[in-house]
């Protein structure tokens, strides 16, 4: 780790005014410190935001829930409101990382964790995400864990979060404060595809700080499922994950939300496939059609083409599990 | 990073206090000193192990305000006035903590390098009150790797020590989980 200065503000405005070109905010630190040990991140200043008043979970007047950015992943997953009304979110969080990491990692930080692409993490090899224009060894290298949707010539990395897959399916909103004031960002517009700017994981501007995540009232508590497929049973990143949420009335789908993890630079949604499910019976044939639609245009590389069929099967299985009813 | 003062870039140490194994300690730390390096290099508390130093193995697990965390992935300076319990702080007087005693009884290790982390993690897991069955314990202990493969005996030790450990959870005054299985766990403001 390189030397850096350290500040611990207690007010949001103070934190933002301290932010300079070589600053990073730190909360849980579980990803940032890891990247600093690898010299992927070399900040000159860390701004410790753990003393900011962003630790509450509250119901909103609109019937949803506002989650402070500093709520730990563990406290969020085990909060009574989340367990009861948004079991999809609780399950996704508990599918990720380890108990120790979930005790430290923050809600805001989970959105900002960076890809676990081996080449991004290895500062001795080229990587367009680390150094623009240097190249992408993953395209012709070890790409088992890489993207099959939305990738670019420049970058085939995937977003590593489980929590974000559920937040995408639940149409969460990200509350942000920065030098230009406050704004609300729809979850689908928060993360971005790599395109020709793979160094940018998301749409935050310099110095902007996530203050909260808002969930709308619809939590799909009766019919949701989070399915995570990985190389070992626990404590591994997803090869493919699916957050599936349905509203079903008399066997007919009234509303559908499907988000995929482990397949793209951001949690993947396909609203055309979701819309096409509305009015259909909640049965395998409809699920298979949705799965095909979602993976239309997918393309793999030498070691990860299996993810295309795996994703389709995972979507069908997750929708089937959601139809059967949210598991306890 | 065994010598944190090798290249300081002109940045000085900061003073802080921490409640370590029941004792208040005044410390001077560089901002980049991890909690793990503070324990091992500055305080000579080498019971907490450095395995991967990247949060993947769990050998550095300690209890911070009663909750288990990876000491390698947090900065010491971020924990002013926190209550920290390491493997050295679990035993009382000459008596082992029930989880330590159970690891001995059940031969729950071979080389022993992961053991302090396993034990601290298991104590933290019992305090969380979320794991009951063998499968749940395995899942909730998945952040602690044992390359010798002593998992069956680790599981047996934890199962044996759970009731007595649960009775002692109250020792973590601040940040103590509500325990129980009612699913209600308030987030403190």
Interface residues (C-beta under 8 A of the other chain):
Chain A: X1 X2 X3 X4 X5 X6 X8 X26 X28 X29 X30 X33 X34 X36 X37 X46 X48 X50 X53 X55 X56 X57 X71 X74 X75 X76 X78 X79 X80 X83 X84 X97 X98 X99 X100 X101 X103 X104 X233 X234 X235
Chain B: X1 X7 X8 X9 X10 X11 X14 X30 X31 X32 X34 X53 X54 X55 X58 X61 X67 X68 X69 X70 X73 X74 X75 X77 X78 X121 X124 X125 X128 X130 X138 X139 X140 X142 X143 X144 X183 X184 X185 X186 X187 X188 X189
